[in-house]
Amino acid sequence: ERFHHNFPKTYIFHLCIYLSVQTNTPEYCKMPLMKSSIGAARRHYYIFLLGIFLCHGIQGFQLSMVASRTPMSRSPIPSSAKSPMSQRSQPAASDRVTSTLISQLAVGALKLRLHSQTHVDCDVTASPSTVLRGQIGPVTVKGRGWGSRLGLTCRVIEATVDQCELDMGRVVSKRKLVLNVPAEGRAMVALNSDDFGKFITHPLMKPPGIVGDASEDDSRLEFMKENVSLDAKTGIVTFFGTYLGQTWQFTLQRGSDEEKALIKASLHKSSQSDANADWESVARQLTEITSKFFNEMVFELDGTFLSFSDMMLTGKGQEPIIMLSLGILVKKFPSPGLDF
């Protein structure tokens, strides 16, 4: 085909004419076979046949090649003849590209919202049959050394959403993660004593409520960031708060299925208490309200809701750690400019 394309039939005829002329030269005619007229006639006849053969033979060869290719180009390859590797390679490649894109967008969005971090990772699982509809999952986010602009910190965090539905049009065109429906999941957060103090005093944490006369400034219960202690042996977290001008000690430990967290409040021995006040009654009220606060706690971050599920203490690391198990409800991703 390449020969016929580069040398059309006109060039073949020119070649035959050239050979015919050359065979009539005196040098060529001196050859014994060419001295006779019969030899001259024969050579012209042979050259003529050569021209016909080259022109039509090559054209026929080209057509036969085209004809032999036509069924191959139009006939589908039977599925049984396809290699299993070829059947899986293309979906797997597109799957990896989509998962990588979503993972990169998630990691970039988290780093943009965090004030500090030592590690951020996002593992996305996407099925080829559902990824085009935006359905992916599970999605797991892992991090270490996170710190927010408002001082919320943690040692380690791992959050998993079993399934979520994204707007793939905006993912591809605007490189932005937008949920079509709310996503639910769970998270595990590891806090040391300093992290826990920042957690219970964070500005976005709703106060546990008011006990007594709300007209007085000291009637609002406020937790203290300092002097938090974690006892892994007993499984008790000790922290403090102020109420009615007094310092109160609170102990937090793991509860049962009915009450996930057990709280006990008591007047701290350092307080200068009024002997006429019924502090035991106040302690019971504080115990009740703080227990309700932790068991029904919902921490909202601009469309993302975290709820308390369980807790445990461990002393296997360099320092005691409290592990908080949280439920996650994501209605929308937090805005980039949000301080939390």
Helices and strands as residue ranges (DSSP letters): H 2-6, H 9-22, H 26-29, G 32-34, H 37-74, G 79-81, H 84-113, E 119-124, G 131-133, E 135-136, E 139-147, E 153-161, E 164-165, H 168-173, E 183-191, H 193-200, G 217-219, E 222-223, E 229-231, E 236-243, E 246-254, E 261-267, H 279-295, E 298-301, E 304-314, E 321-330
